[in-house]
């Protein structure tokens, strides 16, 4: 008998928050990198932050959490780092550095410049990679740090603390996670309610920011939704409850949903 279909499932989720700063926040190359980044847009640097050495490297934040999430005999085939706030380590991709903290020497890359949608995009790419037959275990790292070293052209929500969420995704028989993303949703809340209804009355629902009227930004705008997932996932798995996570990035007009069977 031919094997049945398989999908990628989130089997573990760890969330951690941190204080302090990284020594790389005082690297002179950070000023050069940020200056080159903002010069075409005429945005001023935050000289106070550059002088104080504020912010944290995603490699340093996430390396220990990855070692906690995966044992040495659990090799990964893929690592994706997703973030919104820029890293403070210019010139050295943190995704590649983090792959050294994961057994198996996985393929590694990053997703950014998508606001809150980046986390959903990372999971969508991981699921697509699993469908090629070349990924039995993927690790998605979601990270945010508190410092933005230039003045943005408009209000940007920044986290209160540095934070990392690690999602371990493994191939399993049956239906796997499913991510849907769309631009220009006219009624995002109604779309989410309809998607949740398709999962049945027992389905769990987690909503990120952006669905209600304008409100103060959450303490952890990028990782907060996923920290909630880390808190509830063990109980949902034990009870066999499907779940829907949704986020709406108002800046980009992107509605993202994640279905966990």
C-alpha positions in Angstrom: 0.0 0.0 0.0 1.3 3.4 -0.9 2.0 5.8 2.0 -0.7 8.3 2.7 -0.3 12.1 2.5 1.8 13.9 5.1 2.0 17.5 6.3 4.0 19.8 8.5 2.8 20.2 12.1 4.0 22.5 14.9 5.0 20.0 17.5 6.8 22.3 20.0 6.8 26.1 20.6 9.0 27.9 23.1 8.7 31.6 23.9 11.3 33.6 25.8 11.8 37.3 26.6 15.1 39.0 27.5 16.6 42.2 28.8 20.0 43.7 28.3 21.9 44.4 25.2 24.4 42.9 22.8 27.9 44.1 22.4 27.3 44.2 18.7 25.1 47.3 19.4 28.3 49.2 19.8 29.9 47.9 16.6 31.0 51.0 14.5 29.7 49.1 11.4 26.2 49.5 12.7 26.3 53.2 12.2 27.6 52.7 8.7 25.0 50.1 7.9 22.1 52.2 9.2 23.4 55.3 7.5 23.5 53.6 4.1 20.0 52.1 4.8 18.3 55.5 5.5 20.2 57.9 3.3 18.0 57.5 0.2 15.0 58.4 2.3 16.4 61.3 4.2 15.7 59.8 7.6 17.8 61.0 10.6 19.8 58.6 12.8 19.1 58.0 16.4 22.5 59.2 17.6 21.5 58.6 21.3 20.9 54.9 20.7 24.0 54.5 18.6 26.1 56.1 21.2 24.6 54.2 24.2 24.7 50.8 22.5 21.1 49.8 22.6 19.5 46.7 21.1 20.3 43.0 20.8 21.6 40.5 18.2 19.1 37.9 17.0 21.8 35.3 16.9 22.6 35.8 20.6 18.9 35.9 21.6 17.9 32.8 19.8 20.9 30.4 20.0 20.1 29.2 23.5 16.4 28.8 22.9 17.2 26.7 19.8 19.4 24.4 21.9 16.6 24.1 24.4 14.1 23.3 21.6 16.0 20.6 19.8 18.0 17.6 21.1 21.3 16.6 19.4 19.6 13.6 17.8 16.9 15.8 16.2 18.4 17.2 13.0 16.6 19.9 11.2 16.4 20.3 7.4 15.4 23.9 7.3 15.7 27.0 9.6 13.8 30.2 8.8 14.4 33.4 10.9 11.5 36.0 10.6 11.6 39.5 12.1 10.2 43.0 11.8 12.6 45.2 13.7 16.0 45.1 12.1 18.9 43.2 13.6 21.8 45.0 15.2 24.4 42.8 13.6 25.1 44.2 10.1 27.0 42.2 7.5 26.5 38.8 9.0 23.2 37.0 8.4 21.9 35.8 11.7 19.9 33.0 10.0 23.1 31.4 8.8 24.8 31.9 12.2 21.8 30.3 14.0 22.0 27.2 11.7 25.2 26.3 13.7 23.0 26.1 16.8 20.8 23.4 15.2 21.7 19.8 14.6 21.7 18.7 11.0 23.3 21.8 9.4 20.0 23.0 7.9 19.4 25.2 5.0 18.8 28.7 6.5 17.4 32.0 5.4 15.5 35.0 6.7 12.1 36.6 6.0 11.7 40.4 6.8 10.2 43.6 5.5 6.7 42.2 5.7 5.6 43.5 9.1 3.6 41.1 11.2 3.0 38.9 8.1 6.6 37.7 8.1 5.9 35.0 10.7 3.0 33.6 8.6 5.2 33.8 5.5 7.9 31.8 7.2 5.5 29.0 8.1 4.0 29.0 4.6 7.5 28.6 3.1 8.3 25.8 5.5 5.2 23.9 4.6 5.9 24.4 0.9 9.4 23.0 1.5 8.0 20.0 3.2 5.8 19.3 0.2 8.9 18.9 -2.0 9.9 15.9 0.0 13.1 17.5 1.3 12.1 18.6 4.8 11.0 16.3 7.6 11.8 18.9 10.4 11.8 22.7 10.1 12.6 25.3 12.7 11.0 28.7 12.5 12.5 31.4 14.7 10.5 34.6 15.3 12.5 37.4 16.9 12.1 41.1 17.9 14.4 43.5 19.6 13.6 46.9 21.1 15.8 49.4 19.3 15.3 51.2 16.0 18.5 53.2 15.2 16.8 55.8 13.0 13.7 58.0 13.1 10.9 56.2 11.1 8.8 58.3 8.8 5.7 57.4 10.8 4.6 55.6 14.0 6.1 52.2 14.3 5.2 49.8 17.2 8.3 48.6 19.0 8.5 45.8 21.6 8.9 46.5 25.3 11.4 43.6 25.6 13.6 41.5 23.4 11.8 38.3 22.6 12.2 35.0 20.7 9.7 32.3 19.8 10.9 29.0 18.3 8.4 26.8 16.4 9.5 23.2 15.8 7.6 21.8 12.8 7.7 18.1 12.0 6.4 16.0 9.2 3.4 13.8 10.2 0.8 11.7 8.6 -2.4 13.5 7.5 -3.2 17.1 7.0 -0.6 19.7 8.0 -0.6 23.3 8.8 -2.0 25.7 6.2 -1.2 29.4 5.8 -3.3 31.8 3.7 -2.3 35.4 3.0 -4.1 38.0 1.0 -3.8 41.7 0.3 -6.6 44.2 0.3 -9.0 42.4 2.6 -12.0 44.7 3.0 -13.5 42.9 6.0 -10.6 41.0 7.7 -12.6 40.3 10.9 -15.4 38.7 8.9 -13.0 36.7 6.8 -11.4 35.3 10.0 -14.8 34.5 11.6 -15.7 32.5 8.5 -12.5 30.6 8.4 -12.9 29.7 12.1 -16.4 28.6 11.5 -15.2 26.1 8.9 -13.1 24.4 11.6 -16.1 23.7 13.8 -17.3 24.9 17.2 -14.4 23.3 19.1 -11.7 25.3 17.3 -9.5 27.6 19.2 -9.0 31.2 17.9 -6.1 33.5 18.5 -6.1 37.0 17.0 -3.1 39.3 16.6 -3.4 43.1 16.5 -5.2 45.0 13.7 -8.7 43.6 13.8 -10.5 46.0 16.0 -10.6 49.8 16.2 -7.2 51.6 16.6 -5.7 50.7 20.0 -2.4 51.0 21.8 0.2 48.7 20.3 0.8 45.4 22.2 3.8 45.0 24.4 5.3 42.5 21.9 3.9 43.4 18.5 5.7 40.8 16.5 6.1 37.8 18.8 3.1 38.3 21.2 0.6 36.2 19.2 3.1 33.4 18.9 4.0 33.5 22.6 0.2 32.9 23.2 0.4 29.9 20.8 3.4 28.5 22.8 1.3 28.8 26.0 -1.8 27.0 24.6 -0.4 24.5 22.1 0.2 21.6 24.5 -3.4 21.7 25.8 -4.8 22.0 22.3 -2.8 19.0 21.1 -3.8 17.0 24.2 -7.5 17.8 23.5 -7.3 17.3 19.8 -8.6 20.9 19.1 -7.9 22.5 15.8 -6.9 26.1 15.9 -6.8 29.3 13.8 -4.3 32.1 14.3 -4.8 35.3 12.4 -3.0 38.6 11.9 -3.8 41.7 10.0 -1.0 44.1 9.2 -2.7 47.5 8.6 0.4 49.1 7.2 0.7 46.6 4.4 -3.0 45.6 4.2 -2.1 41.9 4.5 -4.4 39.4 6.1 -2.7 36.2 7.2 -4.2 33.1 8.7 -2.7 29.9 10.1 -4.8 26.7 10.4 -3.6 24.0 12.7 -5.5 20.8 12.2 
